[in-house]
């Protein structure tokens, strides 16, 4: 249990620093690389939460596909690479206030609701259990998501096509 | 491990994402901040799945990952289209619908 808590603390610290880097660095590609660190950290937290299948899907889909899409987006929109170019608008103060307010409310509420509940005692979730759940309990939701993904991909091609 | 340590980490990620959406001007960076927020939600879903002992939370985390991929695809296509028409992805300059 102590080992798990130490692992959590290290990964969480890396994730927090990288997440702040995503929204503050002045270079768009560096922001994408910091996002990779956050996504990998989330995958590691899934492993700590005994959800191996979700962790693997996170690595495949997010780090493998979504980040590549982002890098293509950065490349095709010729994002500014110079250091003194403004990537932020003039709402920083307000944005920080709103974010701090939400964080404060959430932390107080969760401390109130869940106190010191322990988790992580059970055995790891097997992939077959996840598959059974998807294709029995949630099969209609699965089909709807498949249709949504198809529609989104066709829509993306129609939008980005040159004609 | 406490349930709360995961929930507070997810809340922090979500708030950083909110800050990014509000304070960033480049459309691609705003999409990245939205990814941060979606990941925070996923972390919550998986943590509660572990707490309740039901795989439903993990299944919905997988659904959210799928929808995030679709969202990035369509979002970047729209950003590309805006760039082609306006030669800029600065959200402050896209104000054609301002009254």
Contacts between the chains, C-beta under 8 A, distances in Angstrom:
chain1	res1	chain2	res2	distance
A	1	B	1	7.1
A	4	B	1	5.5
A	5	B	1	6.2
A	8	B	1	6.4
A	8	B	5	6.2
A	12	B	5	7.5
A	12	B	9	5.1
A	15	B	9	7.0
A	15	B	13	7.1
A	16	B	9	7.6
A	16	B	12	6.1
A	19	B	12	7.4
A	19	B	13	5.5
A	19	B	16	4.4
A	19	B	17	7.9
A	19	B	36	5.9
A	20	B	16	6.1
A	22	B	16	7.3
A	22	B	20	6.5
A	22	B	29	8.0
A	22	B	32	5.8
A	22	B	33	7.0
A	22	B	36	6.4
A	23	B	16	5.7
A	23	B	17	7.7
A	23	B	19	5.6
A	23	B	20	3.6
A	23	B	23	6.9
A	23	B	24	6.6
A	23	B	29	7.7
A	23	B	33	6.0
A	23	B	36	7.8
A	28	B	26	6.5
A	28	B	28	6.4
A	28	B	29	6.5
A	31	B	29	5.9
A	31	B	32	6.1
A	32	B	32	6.9
A	35	B	32	5.4
A	35	B	35	6.6
A	35	B	36	7.5
A	38	B	13	7.3
A	38	B	36	6.5
A	38	B	39	6.9
A	39	B	35	7.8
A	39	B	39	6.7
A	42	B	39	5.0
A	42	B	42	7.0
A	42	B	43	6.0
A	45	B	6	6.8
A	45	B	9	7.4
A	45	B	43	6.1
A	45	B	46	7.8
A	46	B	43	7.9
A	46	B	46	5.6
A	48	B	1	7.2
A	49	B	6	7.0
A	49	B	46	5.0
A	49	B	47	5.9
A	49	B	49	7.6
A	49	B	50	4.8
A	50	B	50	6.2
A	51	B	46	5.0
A	51	B	49	6.9
A	51	B	50	7.2
A	51	B	58	5.1
A	51	B	61	7.6
A	53	B	58	7.1
A	54	B	42	7.8
A	54	B	46	5.9
A	54	B	58	5.1
A	54	B	61	5.2
A	54	B	62	6.3
A	54	B	65	7.9
A	57	B	62	6.0
A	57	B	65	6.0
A	58	B	42	7.8
A	58	B	65	6.6
A	61	B	65	5.3
A	61	B	66	7.7
A	61	B	69	5.7
A	62	B	35	7.6
A	62	B	39	7.8
A	62	B	65	7.1
A	62	B	68	7.7
A	65	B	69	6.4
A	66	B	35	6.8
A	66	B	68	7.0
A	66	B	69	6.0
A	66	B	72	5.2
A	69	B	72	5.4
A	69	B	73	6.6
A	69	B	76	5.8
A	70	B	28	6.5
A	70	B	31	7.3
A	70	B	32	6.5
A	70	B	72	7.2
A	70	B	76	7.5
A	72	B	76	7.4
A	73	B	28	5.0
A	73	B	31	7.6
A	73	B	76	4.3
A	73	B	79	6.1
A	73	B	80	7.0
A	74	B	28	5.7
A	76	B	80	5.8
A	76	B	83	7.2
A	77	B	27	7.7
A	77	B	28	6.4
A	77	B	79	6.3
A	77	B	80	6.8
A	77	B	83	4.5
A	77	B	89	4.9
A	78	B	83	7.9
A	79	B	26	6.4
A	79	B	28	6.3
A	79	B	89	7.4
A	86	B	25	6.7
A	87	B	24	6.2
A	87	B	25	5.8
A	87	B	26	5.1
A	87	B	29	6.2
A	88	B	23	5.2
A	88	B	24	6.1
A	88	B	25	5.9
A	89	B	23	6.5
A	89	B	24	7.4
A	89	B	25	4.6
A	89	B	91	7.6
A	89	B	92	5.7
A	91	B	22	5.8
A	91	B	23	5.8
A	92	B	23	4.9
A	94	B	22	6.9
A	95	B	18	7.4
A	95	B	19	4.8
A	95	B	22	3.5
A	95	B	23	4.0
A	96	B	19	6.1
A	96	B	23	7.6
A	98	B	18	6.3
A	98	B	19	7.6
A	98	B	22	6.3
A	99	B	15	4.2
A	99	B	16	7.0
A	99	B	18	4.8
A	99	B	19	4.0
A	99	B	22	7.6
A	100	B	15	7.3
A	102	B	11	7.8
A	102	B	14	7.3
A	102	B	15	5.2
A	102	B	18	6.1
A	103	B	11	5.9
A	103	B	12	6.4
A	103	B	15	4.1
A	106	B	7	8.0
A	106	B	8	7.8
A	106	B	11	4.1
A	106	B	14	7.6
A	106	B	15	7.6
A	107	B	8	5.8
A	107	B	11	6.2
A	110	B	4	5.8
A	110	B	7	4.8
A	110	B	8	6.5
A	110	B	11	7.0
A	111	B	4	6.6
A	114	B	3	5.1
A	114	B	4	5.2
A	114	B	7	6.7
A	115	B	4	7.4
A	116	B	2	5.8
A	116	B	4	7.2
A	117	B	2	6.7
A	117	B	3	4.5
A	117	B	4	7.2
A	117	B	51	6.9
A	118	B	1	6.9
A	118	B	2	6.4
A	118	B	3	7.3
A	119	B	1	5.8
A	119	B	2	7.3
A	119	B	3	4.9
A	119	B	6	7.7
A	119	B	47	6.9
A	119	B	50	5.0
A	119	B	51	4.9
A	120	B	1	4.5
A	120	B	50	6.4
A	122	B	50	7.3
A	122	B	53	6.0
A	125	B	49	7.8
A	125	B	55	5.7
A	125	B	58	6.3
A	129	B	55	5.2
A	130	B	55	5.4
A	130	B	58	5.7
A	130	B	59	6.4
A	130	B	62	7.6
A	133	B	55	4.5
A	133	B	56	6.3
A	133	B	58	7.7
A	133	B	59	5.0
A	134	B	59	5.3
A	134	B	62	7.3
A	137	B	56	7.0
A	137	B	59	7.7
A	138	B	56	7.3
A	138	B	59	5.3
A	138	B	60	7.9
A	138	B	63	7.9
A	141	B	63	6.5
A	142	B	63	7.8
A	145	B	63	5.3
A	145	B	66	5.2
A	145	B	67	6.9
A	148	B	66	7.9
A	148	B	67	6.9
A	148	B	70	6.1
A	149	B	66	5.9
A	149	B	69	7.4
A	149	B	70	5.1
A	152	B	70	3.5
A	152	B	71	7.5
A	152	B	73	5.7
A	152	B	74	5.1
A	153	B	70	7.2
A	153	B	73	6.2
A	155	B	74	5.6
A	155	B	77	7.3
A	156	B	73	4.3
A	156	B	74	5.1
A	156	B	76	7.5
A	156	B	77	4.1
A	157	B	77	7.7
A	159	B	74	7.1
A	159	B	77	3.9
A	159	B	78	6.1
A	159	B	80	7.5
A	159	B	81	5.5
A	160	B	76	8.0
A	160	B	77	4.2
A	160	B	80	5.2
A	160	B	81	6.8
